[in-house]
């Protein structure tokens, strides 16, 4: 068994340590399941993405995608790292404001915005509302007229760019639910060129999440510049920003899982350096501008990025405890050893919906060889609440390798599960949502979310 040790993960006295804090002691103190996040890793990931600013010829605005994980303590850590924010609902917008973000730091995405959400965005003078359709733009205009204010908006395009990722993570195809057709966007710019209520300040597209192919970003940049050029030539309007979205891949699969489906393995093992992908893409934009004699369109332009997973995924670890063990004969005459944990798809939904791989290790025997195969499952009353691909399509490994003689009470750790885990969690089976500990940048553990109580299970019931 091999696993990649990041600089914030260490083995001390046999136990997994996170930024110098013993993970097993945290699990014993706060109970499990327990999410533990590293503020130092969050800052590292933000700083790494900010390096993109060194390879482009314009200012960079980095906006953390709150949907990946929006506990207030995490949002404040992101804000303190001098990163802006992207929200996808009025609720996320409200939480961003509560965490201390100001209007000019906020981008608002989403396909189905309600009037109250649009009002909240306009009243707080946010950087831009990303417009998903001509109808939504008319709704925004009606709202601005009623408020007597101007709304900054950016037009989301659907450019028909295919990326080699999971079908559910494709967001730039005509078959996806996102964005407007280019002709619709150009008509909107012409219509609102002289509007006192609508300020169209940018164009936006998103090529999908966990895309392993850097050339996709070049295609996206070329589409964005072509849009800038056409808008300028047809209306004389020079937009202030282009928005590439996020979706930059995270390397989940660091060990040898040769039995996995090849496409699934390639997506989960994607290695990505932001500057390596963005630098050639930006050069293609510069060349296109020179070819069109339109280099002035790049003057004063800002590039927006909306990373979520690549900021928070590997900064979060889920600690879970083995609550039950059993043996089960196999069809081939062997015996499977089963481990039943207290972490299921109620808090790790992507493991069920996308067959997402989170590497599993022992938190209290981390230094030992992990070479014994186990069937691992969660606590829910669902046959699909397992850590393997029950459909038999090889999208998750059939077994997890751990130390020998795992017993009830042993603390295990699921790595790289900071993104889209607690953010998508539910109280299914009336299970308590787990607490969250943030290891602060000075190495101090801080409880930033308490565990649910019985009262939380019925707090909204009448």
C-alpha positions as CSV (number, residue, x, y, z in Angstrom):
1,X,0.0,0.0,0.0
2,X,1.2,3.5,-0.8
3,X,-0.4,6.8,-0.3
4,X,0.9,10.3,-0.9
5,X,1.8,12.2,2.2
6,X,1.1,15.9,1.9
7,X,3.1,18.3,4.0
8,X,0.3,18.8,6.5
9,X,-0.2,15.1,7.1
10,X,2.3,13.2,9.2
11,X,2.7,10.0,11.1
12,X,3.6,10.4,14.8
13,X,3.7,7.5,17.3
14,X,1.9,5.5,14.7
15,X,-1.0,7.9,14.4
16,X,-2.1,10.2,11.6
17,X,-1.4,13.8,12.5
18,X,-3.0,16.8,10.7
19,X,-0.9,19.9,11.0
20,X,0.7,18.4,14.0
21,X,-2.6,17.5,15.8
22,X,-3.3,13.8,16.5
23,X,-6.3,12.8,14.5
24,X,-7.2,9.9,16.8
25,X,-7.3,12.2,19.8
26,X,-9.6,14.6,17.9
27,X,-11.9,11.7,17.1
28,X,-12.0,10.6,20.7
29,X,-12.6,14.2,21.9
30,X,-15.3,15.1,19.4
31,X,-16.7,11.7,18.4
32,X,-17.0,10.4,14.9
33,X,-17.8,10.9,12.1
34,X,-15.7,14.1,12.3
35,X,-14.5,16.4,9.6
36,X,-11.1,18.0,10.1
37,X,-9.8,20.8,7.9
38,X,-6.4,22.4,7.6
39,X,-6.4,26.2,7.3
40,X,-2.8,26.0,6.3
41,X,-3.7,23.8,3.4
42,X,-6.5,26.1,2.3
43,X,-4.1,29.0,2.2
44,X,-1.6,26.9,0.3
45,X,-4.1,26.0,-2.3
46,X,-5.3,29.6,-2.7
47,X,-1.7,30.8,-3.0
48,X,-1.1,28.2,-5.7
49,X,-4.0,29.3,-7.7
50,X,-3.0,32.9,-7.4
51,X,0.2,32.1,-9.3
52,X,-2.0,32.2,-12.4
53,X,-1.8,35.9,-12.1
54,X,1.9,35.7,-12.9
55,X,1.3,34.1,-16.4
56,X,-1.5,36.3,-17.7
57,X,-1.4,39.9,-18.9
58,X,-4.2,41.1,-16.8
59,X,-5.5,41.3,-13.2
60,X,-6.8,38.0,-11.6
61,X,-9.9,37.8,-9.4
62,X,-10.0,34.5,-7.5
63,X,-13.5,33.6,-6.2
64,X,-13.9,30.5,-4.0
65,X,-16.9,28.4,-5.0
66,X,-18.9,28.3,-1.8
67,X,-21.0,25.3,-2.9
68,X,-18.0,23.1,-2.3
69,X,-18.0,23.8,1.5
70,X,-19.7,26.7,3.1
71,X,-19.5,26.3,6.9
72,X,-18.9,29.8,8.2
73,X,-15.6,29.0,9.8
74,X,-14.3,27.8,6.4
75,X,-15.7,30.8,4.6
76,X,-13.9,33.1,7.1
77,X,-10.6,31.2,6.5
78,X,-11.0,31.7,2.8
79,X,-11.7,35.4,3.2
80,X,-8.7,35.8,5.6
81,X,-6.6,34.3,2.8
82,X,-7.5,37.3,0.6
83,X,-9.8,35.3,-1.7
84,X,-13.1,36.4,-3.0
85,X,-16.2,34.2,-3.4
86,X,-18.7,32.8,-5.8
87,X,-22.2,31.9,-4.6
88,X,-25.0,29.9,-6.1
89,X,-28.1,30.9,-4.2
90,X,-29.5,33.6,-2.0
91,X,-28.7,31.4,1.0
92,X,-25.0,31.2,0.0
93,X,-25.0,34.9,-0.7
94,X,-26.4,35.6,2.8
95,X,-23.8,33.3,4.4
96,X,-21.0,35.0,2.5
97,X,-22.1,38.4,3.8
98,X,-22.3,36.9,7.3
99,X,-18.7,35.6,6.9
100,X,-17.5,39.2,6.2
101,X,-17.4,39.3,2.4
102,X,-18.4,42.6,0.8
103,X,-20.5,43.1,-2.3
104,X,-17.6,43.7,-4.7
105,X,-16.0,40.4,-3.6
106,X,-19.1,38.3,-4.6
107,X,-20.1,36.6,-7.9
108,X,-23.6,35.1,-8.1
109,X,-24.2,32.0,-10.3
110,X,-27.3,29.8,-10.6
111,X,-30.0,28.8,-13.1
112,X,-33.2,29.4,-11.1
113,X,-32.8,32.7,-9.2
114,X,-35.8,34.1,-7.4
115,X,-36.7,37.8,-7.1
116,X,-35.7,38.0,-3.4
117,X,-32.2,36.5,-4.3
118,X,-31.8,39.0,-7.1
119,X,-32.9,41.8,-4.7
120,X,-30.3,40.7,-2.1
121,X,-27.6,40.8,-4.8
122,X,-28.5,44.2,-6.1
123,X,-28.9,45.8,-2.7
124,X,-25.4,44.6,-1.8
125,X,-23.9,45.9,-5.0
126,X,-22.2,42.6,-5.8
127,X,-19.5,42.3,-8.5
128,X,-21.8,40.6,-11.0
129,X,-24.9,38.4,-11.3
130,X,-24.2,35.7,-13.8
131,X,-27.1,35.6,-16.2
132,X,-28.3,32.2,-17.3
133,X,-31.0,33.1,-19.9
134,X,-32.7,36.0,-21.6
135,X,-35.7,35.5,-19.3
136,X,-33.5,35.8,-16.2
137,X,-32.0,39.0,-17.6
138,X,-35.5,40.5,-18.0
139,X,-36.3,39.4,-14.4
140,X,-33.2,41.2,-13.2
141,X,-34.1,44.3,-15.2
142,X,-37.6,44.4,-13.6
143,X,-36.0,44.1,-10.2
144,X,-33.5,46.9,-10.8
145,X,-36.3,49.2,-12.0
146,X,-38.4,48.5,-8.9
147,X,-35.3,49.2,-6.7
148,X,-34.1,52.2,-8.7
149,X,-30.6,50.7,-8.8
150,X,-28.2,49.3,-11.4
151,X,-27.2,45.6,-11.6
152,X,-23.8,44.5,-12.7
153,X,-24.3,41.3,-14.8
154,X,-22.2,38.8,-16.7
155,X,-23.6,36.6,-19.4
156,X,-23.0,32.8,-19.1
157,X,-22.4,31.1,-22.4
158,X,-22.9,27.5,-23.4
159,X,-20.0,27.0,-25.8
160,X,-20.4,23.3,-26.7
161,X,-16.9,22.3,-25.3
162,X,-16.7,18.7,-24.3
163,X,-14.3,17.7,-21.5
164,X,-13.2,14.2,-20.5
165,X,-15.0,14.0,-17.2
166,X,-18.1,12.5,-15.6
167,X,-21.3,13.2,-17.6
168,X,-22.9,14.8,-14.5
169,X,-19.9,17.2,-14.3
170,X,-20.2,18.5,-17.9
171,X,-21.4,22.1,-17.9
172,X,-20.4,23.4,-21.3
173,X,-22.5,21.3,-23.6
174,X,-25.9,22.0,-25.2
175,X,-27.2,19.0,-23.3
176,X,-26.3,20.7,-20.0
177,X,-28.8,23.0,-18.2
178,X,-26.5,25.9,-17.9
179,X,-26.1,29.2,-19.9
180,X,-27.5,30.9,-23.0
181,X,-26.7,30.5,-26.6
182,X,-24.1,33.0,-28.1
183,X,-26.7,34.7,-30.3
184,X,-28.9,35.2,-27.3
185,X,-26.0,36.8,-25.4
186,X,-25.1,39.2,-28.2
187,X,-28.8,40.2,-28.6
188,X,-28.8,41.0,-24.9
189,X,-25.8,43.2,-25.1
190,X,-27.3,45.1,-28.1
191,X,-30.5,45.6,-26.2
192,X,-29.0,46.9,-23.0
193,X,-26.1,48.8,-24.4
194,X,-27.5,52.1,-23.1
195,X,-29.5,50.8,-20.2
196,X,-29.4,52.8,-16.9
197,X,-30.4,49.6,-15.0
198,X,-28.3,46.8,-16.6
199,X,-24.5,47.0,-16.7
200,X,-23.2,44.1,-18.8
201,X,-19.6,43.9,-17.6
202,X,-18.4,40.4,-18.6
203,X,-18.9,37.0,-20.1
204,X,-18.6,33.6,-18.4
205,X,-18.4,30.0,-19.2
206,X,-17.5,26.8,-17.3
207,X,-16.0,23.7,-18.9
208,X,-17.0,21.3,-16.2
209,X,-15.4,19.8,-13.1
210,X,-12.5,17.4,-12.7
211,X,-11.4,17.8,-16.3
212,X,-8.0,16.3,-16.9
213,X,-7.3,17.8,-20.3
214,X,-5.5,21.2,-20.3
215,X,-6.4,21.9,-24.0
216,X,-10.0,22.4,-22.9
217,X,-9.1,25.6,-21.2
218,X,-7.5,26.9,-24.3
219,X,-10.7,26.3,-26.2
220,X,-12.6,28.1,-23.5
221,X,-10.3,31.1,-23.6
222,X,-10.6,31.3,-27.3
223,X,-14.4,31.2,-27.1
224,X,-14.4,34.0,-24.4
225,X,-12.2,36.2,-26.5
226,X,-14.3,35.6,-29.7
227,X,-17.3,36.8,-27.6
228,X,-15.5,39.9,-26.5
229,X,-14.5,40.7,-30.1
230,X,-18.0,40.2,-31.5
231,X,-19.6,42.3,-28.8
232,X,-17.1,45.1,-29.4
233,X,-17.5,45.0,-33.2
234,X,-21.3,44.9,-33.0
235,X,-21.9,47.3,-30.2
236,X,-18.7,49.2,-29.5
237,X,-18.9,48.0,-25.9
238,X,-15.7,46.8,-24.2
239,X,-16.4,44.4,-21.4
240,X,-14.5,44.5,-18.1
241,X,-14.0,40.8,-17.4
242,X,-14.0,37.2,-18.7
243,X,-14.8,34.4,-16.3
244,X,-13.4,30.9,-16.9
245,X,-15.3,29.3,-13.9
246,X,-13.6,26.6,-11.9
247,X,-13.6,22.8,-11.9
248,X,-9.8,22.4,-11.8
249,X,-9.1,18.8,-11.0
250,X,-7.8,17.4,-7.7
251,X,-5.7,14.2,-7.6
252,X,-7.8,11.8,-5.6
253,X,-6.3,8.5,-6.8
254,X,-2.7,8.4,-5.7
255,X,-2.3,4.7,-5.2
256,X,-2.5,1.8,-7.7
257,X,-6.1,0.9,-8.3
258,X,-5.6,-1.0,-11.6
259,X,-9.0,-2.7,-11.4
260,X,-10.8,0.6,-11.8
261,X,-12.5,1.6,-15.1
262,X,-9.9,3.4,-17.2
263,X,-11.9,6.6,-17.7
264,X,-12.9,6.8,-14.0
265,X,-9.3,6.3,-13.0
266,X,-8.0,9.0,-15.4
267,X,-10.5,11.5,-14.0
268,X,-9.7,10.7,-10.4
269,X,-6.0,10.6,-10.9
270,X,-5.8,13.9,-12.9
271,X,-2.8,16.0,-12.1
272,X,-3.2,19.7,-12.7
273,X,-1.0,22.7,-12.4
274,X,-3.1,25.8,-12.9
275,X,-0.3,27.9,-14.4
276,X,0.6,25.1,-16.9
277,X,-2.9,25.0,-18.2
278,X,-3.7,28.8,-18.1
279,X,-0.4,30.1,-19.6
280,X,-0.8,28.5,-23.1
281,X,-4.5,29.3,-23.0
282,X,-3.7,33.0,-22.4
283,X,-1.1,33.0,-25.1
284,X,-3.7,31.8,-27.6
285,X,-5.9,34.8,-26.5
286,X,-3.1,37.2,-27.0
287,X,-2.4,35.8,-30.5
288,X,-6.1,35.9,-31.4
289,X,-6.1,39.6,-30.3
290,X,-3.1,40.4,-32.5
291,X,-4.6,38.5,-35.5
292,X,-7.8,40.6,-35.1
293,X,-6.0,43.9,-34.5
294,X,-7.9,44.1,-31.3
295,X,-5.3,44.0,-28.6
296,X,-7.0,47.0,-26.9
297,X,-9.7,44.5,-25.8
298,X,-7.2,43.0,-23.3
299,X,-6.4,46.4,-21.8
300,X,-8.2,46.8,-18.5
301,X,-9.6,43.2,-18.7
302,X,-9.8,41.1,-15.5
303,X,-9.8,37.3,-15.5
304,X,-12.1,35.6,-13.0
305,X,-11.6,32.0,-11.7
306,X,-14.1,30.2,-9.5
307,X,-12.3,27.2,-7.9
308,X,-14.0,25.2,-5.2
309,X,-12.8,21.7,-5.2
310,X,-9.1,22.7,-5.9
311,X,-9.2,24.9,-2.8
312,X,-11.0,22.7,-0.2
313,X,-10.9,19.0,-1.3
314,X,-7.5,18.0,0.0
315,X,-7.8,20.3,3.0
316,X,-10.5,18.1,4.5
317,X,-10.4,14.7,6.1
318,X,-13.3,12.6,7.5
319,X,-12.5,10.5,10.6
320,X,-14.8,7.5,11.0
321,X,-14.9,4.7,13.5
322,X,-15.4,1.0,12.9
323,X,-18.7,0.1,14.7
324,X,-19.2,-3.5,13.5
325,X,-17.3,-6.3,12.0
326,X,-18.5,-9.5,10.3
327,X,-17.3,-12.3,8.0
328,X,-19.2,-13.4,4.9
329,X,-18.4,-16.4,2.5
330,X,-17.8,-15.6,-1.1
331,X,-19.0,-17.4,-4.3
332,X,-15.4,-18.5,-4.9
333,X,-15.2,-20.3,-1.6
334,X,-13.3,-17.6,0.2
335,X,-14.2,-15.3,3.1
336,X,-14.7,-11.6,3.0
337,X,-14.0,-9.5,6.1
338,X,-16.5,-6.6,6.5
339,X,-16.1,-3.4,8.4
340,X,-19.2,-1.3,9.1
341,X,-18.3,2.4,9.9
342,X,-20.3,5.4,11.1
343,X,-19.7,7.4,7.9
344,X,-22.1,6.8,5.0
345,X,-23.4,8.5,1.9
346,X,-25.4,10.8,4.2
347,X,-22.2,12.7,4.6
348,X,-20.2,11.5,1.6
349,X,-22.9,11.6,-1.1
350,X,-20.5,11.7,-4.1
351,X,-19.3,8.2,-3.1
352,X,-22.8,7.0,-4.1
353,X,-23.8,9.5,-6.9
354,X,-20.5,9.7,-8.8
355,X,-18.7,6.6,-7.3
356,X,-16.1,9.1,-6.0
357,X,-12.9,7.6,-4.5
358,X,-11.7,8.8,-1.1
359,X,-8.5,7.0,0.0
360,X,-9.0,5.1,3.3
361,X,-6.3,4.6,5.8
362,X,-6.1,3.7,9.5
363,X,-5.7,6.8,11.6
364,X,-4.2,4.9,14.5
365,X,-2.0,2.4,12.7
366,X,-1.0,4.6,9.8
367,X,2.6,3.4,9.7
368,X,1.7,-0.2,9.4
369,X,1.4,-2.0,6.0
370,X,-2.1,-1.6,4.5
371,X,-2.3,-4.9,2.6
372,X,-5.3,-6.8,4.0
373,X,-8.5,-6.5,1.9
374,X,-11.8,-5.5,3.5
375,X,-15.3,-4.9,2.3
376,X,-16.2,-1.5,3.9
377,X,-19.7,0.0,4.3
378,X,-21.5,2.7,6.1
379,X,-24.3,2.7,8.7
380,X,-27.3,3.6,6.5
381,X,-30.3,1.3,5.9
382,X,-29.4,1.1,2.2
383,X,-27.6,-1.7,0.3
384,X,-25.8,1.0,-1.7
385,X,-24.2,2.6,1.3
386,X,-20.9,0.9,0.7
387,X,-17.3,2.0,-0.2
388,X,-17.3,-0.1,-3.4
389,X,-19.2,0.0,-6.7
390,X,-22.1,-2.3,-5.9
391,X,-23.2,-2.3,-9.6
392,X,-19.9,-4.0,-10.5
393,X,-18.9,-1.4,-13.1
394,X,-15.4,-1.0,-11.6
395,X,-15.9,2.7,-10.8
396,X,-14.7,2.0,-7.2
397,X,-12.3,-0.7,-5.9
398,X,-14.0,-3.9,-4.7
399,X,-11.9,-3.9,-1.5
400,X,-10.1,-1.4,0.6
401,X,-6.6,-2.3,1.9
402,X,-6.0,-1.7,5.6
403,X,-3.8,-3.1,8.4
404,X,-4.6,-6.6,9.6
405,X,-7.0,-7.4,12.4
406,X,-9.1,-4.2,12.3
407,X,-11.5,-4.3,15.2
408,X,-14.5,-2.4,16.5
409,X,-13.5,1.1,17.8
410,X,-10.5,1.6,15.4
411,X,-10.5,5.1,13.9
412,X,-10.1,5.3,10.1
413,X,-9.5,8.4,7.9
414,X,-10.9,9.2,4.5
415,X,-8.6,11.6,2.7
416,X,-9.3,14.4,0.2
417,X,-13.0,14.7,1.1
418,X,-13.3,18.4,2.0
419,X,-15.3,19.2,-1.2
420,X,-19.0,18.4,-1.7
421,X,-19.2,16.2,1.4
422,X,-20.6,18.1,4.3
423,X,-22.0,20.6,1.8
424,X,-24.3,17.9,0.4
425,X,-24.9,16.1,3.7
426,X,-28.4,15.2,5.0
427,X,-30.0,13.9,8.2
428,X,-31.1,10.7,6.4
429,X,-32.0,7.9,8.8
430,X,-32.1,10.8,11.4
431,X,-28.4,10.7,11.7
432,X,-26.7,13.7,13.3
433,X,-24.7,15.9,10.9
434,X,-21.1,15.8,12.1
435,X,-19.0,18.4,13.8
436,X,-16.1,20.2,12.0
437,X,-12.7,21.0,13.5
438,X,-10.5,23.6,11.7
439,X,-6.8,23.3,12.5
440,X,-5.9,27.0,12.5
441,X,-2.8,28.3,10.7
442,X,-1.0,28.5,14.1
443,X,-1.7,24.8,14.7
444,X,-4.6,25.2,17.2
445,X,-7.6,23.0,16.6
446,X,-10.9,25.0,16.7
447,X,-14.4,23.5,16.7
448,X,-16.2,25.5,14.0
449,X,-19.4,23.4,13.8
450,X,-20.9,21.4,16.6
451,X,-22.5,17.9,16.2
452,X,-26.3,17.9,15.7
453,X,-28.5,17.2,18.7
454,X,-31.9,15.5,18.9
455,X,-33.5,19.0,18.8
456,X,-31.8,19.7,15.5
457,X,-33.6,16.7,14.0
458,X,-37.0,18.3,14.5
459,X,-36.1,22.0,14.7
460,X,-38.0,22.9,11.5
461,X,-41.0,20.6,12.2
462,X,-44.3,22.1,13.2
